[in-house]
Amino acid sequence: MTTLGAVLAAVALGALCLAIRSPSAVGRRLEHLAPHPTRGRSPFRTASARDLRHAGVVLTPDAFLVVKVAAAAAAILLMATLALFLSIGPAPVLLGGYAGWIAPSLVVAGRAGRARVQAQRATIVVVERLDALVASGRPAETALARVLERPTGAALLDQTLRRVRDAYVLGAPLFRTLAHHAREEGLDACASLAEDLERSRDMGSASGAILRERRAALRAMERSRALDAASKVEGRLMLVLALCYLPALMLLVVIPLFISLLDGLAV
């Protein structure tokens, strides 16, 4: 078991050295010539730069890969140390390394997914404000430029709107810029809204009908989500009752009653 732990530790250390080594001169030149395809072919990268940014992790994908290797090595060393004192076999050591490898990716994926869901839900705030301003007589582009200055409560959506506002101040087209940045961040609802507004402007149609239709659709989605969450409350409450009150009922009522019945039968 000691030999197995030493071999696994050496493998983890070698993988860590390979992960942190600097690229060759040829590799750096290829990155300058074709940065996206070259970096996208790495079979070891399990978290994109967008996921790391959405999760609030201030690391590059390469640095995050080093963190994953270090976590896997630490888990392997911990399980190998436990294997010295406990007869647990090699399987827990391998499982510990695998858990250390995937744990950072699961944390990043979970945080990024929650940030995107929150931003998608906060899109209705943008639609409500746009609809109110357009209904008061403002053009859609002027109304959207005003909405970009107000926070929505979702950090990811606020960052995207801030980038769009800065680009708009520099002279970029508003609807097209919003659609581009929203697609880049994975905010499909906001991107489709911007595309519909740009299409209505190009065709000369009224944007108020589009905003009302989009507002009704988002409200229906939110209502459906709320009803779905409410339908799960009863089952969760039953689970809480079963886990919290059933053991106390068994200890205070059922077991003493069963013991008294046994004493009565013994007499």
SULMOMO-V425001 format. One record per backbone hydrogen bond with DSSP energy under -0.5 kcal/mol. CO is the residue of the C=O (numbers start at 1). NH is the residue of the N-H. E is the energy in kcal/mol with one decimal. If there is no record, write none. Layout:
co=CO nh=NH e=E
co=CO nh=NH e=E
This chain:
co=1 nh=5 e=-2.4
co=2 nh=6 e=-2.2
co=3 nh=7 e=-2.4
co=4 nh=8 e=-2.6
co=5 nh=9 e=-2.3
co=6 nh=10 e=-2.2
co=7 nh=11 e=-2.3
co=8 nh=12 e=-2.4
co=9 nh=13 e=-2.4
co=10 nh=14 e=-2.4
co=11 nh=15 e=-2.4
co=12 nh=16 e=-2.1
co=13 nh=17 e=-2.1
co=14 nh=18 e=-2.2
co=15 nh=19 e=-1.8
co=16 nh=20 e=-1.8
co=17 nh=21 e=-0.9
co=24 nh=28 e=-2.3
co=25 nh=29 e=-2.0
co=26 nh=30 e=-2.3
co=27 nh=31 e=-2.0
co=28 nh=32 e=-1.7
co=29 nh=33 e=-2.0
co=30 nh=34 e=-3.1
co=34 nh=38 e=-1.5
co=35 nh=39 e=-2.0
co=36 nh=40 e=-1.7
co=37 nh=41 e=-0.6
co=38 nh=41 e=-0.7
co=39 nh=42 e=-0.8
co=42 nh=45 e=-0.6
co=44 nh=46 e=-0.6
co=48 nh=52 e=-2.1
co=49 nh=53 e=-2.2
co=50 nh=54 e=-2.6
co=51 nh=55 e=-2.2
co=52 nh=57 e=-2.5
co=53 nh=56 e=-0.9
co=56 nh=58 e=-0.6
co=57 nh=59 e=-1.8
co=60 nh=64 e=-2.6
co=61 nh=65 e=-1.8
co=62 nh=66 e=-1.7
co=63 nh=67 e=-1.9
co=64 nh=68 e=-2.1
co=65 nh=69 e=-2.3
co=66 nh=70 e=-2.6
co=67 nh=71 e=-2.5
co=68 nh=72 e=-2.4
co=69 nh=73 e=-2.6
co=70 nh=74 e=-2.5
co=71 nh=75 e=-2.4
co=72 nh=76 e=-2.3
co=73 nh=77 e=-2.5
co=74 nh=78 e=-2.3
co=75 nh=79 e=-2.5
co=76 nh=80 e=-2.5
co=77 nh=81 e=-2.1
co=78 nh=82 e=-2.2
co=79 nh=83 e=-1.9
co=80 nh=84 e=-0.8
co=81 nh=84 e=-0.6
co=81 nh=85 e=-0.7
co=82 nh=85 e=-0.9
co=82 nh=86 e=-2.4
co=86 nh=88 e=-1.8
co=88 nh=92 e=-0.5
co=89 nh=93 e=-0.5
co=90 nh=94 e=-2.0
co=91 nh=95 e=-2.7
co=92 nh=96 e=-2.4
co=93 nh=97 e=-2.0
co=94 nh=98 e=-2.3
co=95 nh=99 e=-2.6
co=96 nh=100 e=-2.5
co=97 nh=101 e=-1.6
co=98 nh=102 e=-2.2
co=99 nh=103 e=-2.0
co=100 nh=104 e=-0.6
co=102 nh=106 e=-2.4
co=103 nh=107 e=-2.2
co=104 nh=108 e=-2.4
co=105 nh=109 e=-2.8
co=106 nh=110 e=-2.3
co=107 nh=111 e=-2.3
co=108 nh=112 e=-2.7
co=109 nh=113 e=-2.4
co=110 nh=114 e=-2.2
co=111 nh=115 e=-2.1
co=112 nh=116 e=-2.2
co=113 nh=117 e=-2.4
co=114 nh=118 e=-2.4
co=115 nh=119 e=-2.0
co=116 nh=120 e=-2.5
co=117 nh=121 e=-2.2
co=118 nh=122 e=-1.7
co=119 nh=123 e=-0.5
co=120 nh=123 e=-0.8
co=121 nh=124 e=-1.0
co=122 nh=125 e=-1.1
co=122 nh=126 e=-1.0
co=123 nh=127 e=-2.1
co=124 nh=128 e=-2.6
co=125 nh=129 e=-2.2
co=126 nh=130 e=-2.5
co=127 nh=131 e=-2.7
co=128 nh=132 e=-2.0
co=129 nh=133 e=-2.3
co=130 nh=134 e=-2.9
co=131 nh=135 e=-2.3
co=132 nh=136 e=-1.1
co=133 nh=138 e=-1.9
co=134 nh=137 e=-1.4
co=139 nh=143 e=-2.5
co=140 nh=144 e=-2.5
co=141 nh=145 e=-2.3
co=142 nh=146 e=-1.6
co=143 nh=147 e=-2.2
co=144 nh=148 e=-2.0
co=146 nh=149 e=-1.0
co=147 nh=150 e=-1.8
co=153 nh=155 e=-0.6
co=154 nh=158 e=-2.6
co=155 nh=159 e=-2.2
co=156 nh=160 e=-2.0
co=157 nh=161 e=-2.6
co=158 nh=162 e=-2.1
co=159 nh=163 e=-2.1
co=160 nh=164 e=-2.1
co=161 nh=165 e=-2.4
co=162 nh=166 e=-2.3
co=163 nh=167 e=-2.1
co=164 nh=168 e=-2.4
co=165 nh=169 e=-2.2
co=166 nh=170 e=-1.2
co=167 nh=172 e=-2.5
co=168 nh=171 e=-1.2
co=173 nh=177 e=-1.9
co=174 nh=178 e=-2.4
co=175 nh=179 e=-2.3
co=176 nh=180 e=-2.2
co=177 nh=181 e=-2.5
co=178 nh=182 e=-2.4
co=179 nh=183 e=-2.3
co=180 nh=184 e=-2.1
co=181 nh=185 e=-1.7
co=182 nh=186 e=-0.6
co=182 nh=187 e=-2.9
co=183 nh=186 e=-0.8
co=186 nh=188 e=-1.1
co=187 nh=191 e=-2.0
co=188 nh=192 e=-2.7
co=189 nh=193 e=-1.7
co=190 nh=194 e=-2.1
co=191 nh=195 e=-2.3
co=192 nh=196 e=-2.2
co=193 nh=197 e=-2.2
co=194 nh=198 e=-2.3
co=195 nh=199 e=-2.2
co=196 nh=200 e=-2.4
co=197 nh=201 e=-2.0
co=198 nh=202 e=-2.3
co=199 nh=203 e=-2.1
co=200 nh=204 e=-0.8
co=200 nh=205 e=-1.8
co=206 nh=210 e=-0.5
co=207 nh=211 e=-2.2
co=208 nh=212 e=-2.4
co=209 nh=213 e=-2.4
co=210 nh=214 e=-2.6
co=211 nh=215 e=-2.5
co=212 nh=216 e=-2.3
co=213 nh=217 e=-2.1
co=214 nh=218 e=-2.5
co=215 nh=219 e=-2.4
co=216 nh=220 e=-2.1
co=217 nh=221 e=-2.2
co=218 nh=222 e=-2.4
co=219 nh=223 e=-2.5
co=220 nh=224 e=-2.5
co=221 nh=225 e=-2.2
co=222 nh=226 e=-2.3
co=223 nh=227 e=-2.4
co=224 nh=228 e=-2.3
co=225 nh=229 e=-2.3
co=226 nh=230 e=-2.3
co=227 nh=231 e=-2.0
co=228 nh=232 e=-0.7
co=229 nh=232 e=-0.7
co=230 nh=233 e=-1.1
co=230 nh=234 e=-0.5
co=232 nh=236 e=-1.7
co=233 nh=237 e=-2.6
co=234 nh=238 e=-2.3
co=235 nh=239 e=-1.9
co=236 nh=240 e=-2.3
co=237 nh=241 e=-2.6
co=238 nh=242 e=-2.5
co=239 nh=243 e=-2.5
co=240 nh=244 e=-2.4
co=241 nh=245 e=-2.0
co=241 nh=246 e=-1.0
co=244 nh=248 e=-0.5
co=245 nh=249 e=-2.4
co=246 nh=250 e=-2.4
co=247 nh=251 e=-2.4
co=248 nh=252 e=-2.5
co=249 nh=253 e=-2.1
co=249 nh=254 e=-1.7
co=250 nh=255 e=-2.9
co=253 nh=257 e=-1.9
co=254 nh=258 e=-2.6
co=255 nh=259 e=-2.5
co=256 nh=260 e=-2.4
co=257 nh=261 e=-2.1
co=258 nh=262 e=-2.0
co=259 nh=263 e=-2.3
co=260 nh=264 e=-2.2
co=261 nh=265 e=-2.1
co=262 nh=266 e=-2.2
co=263 nh=267 e=-1.7
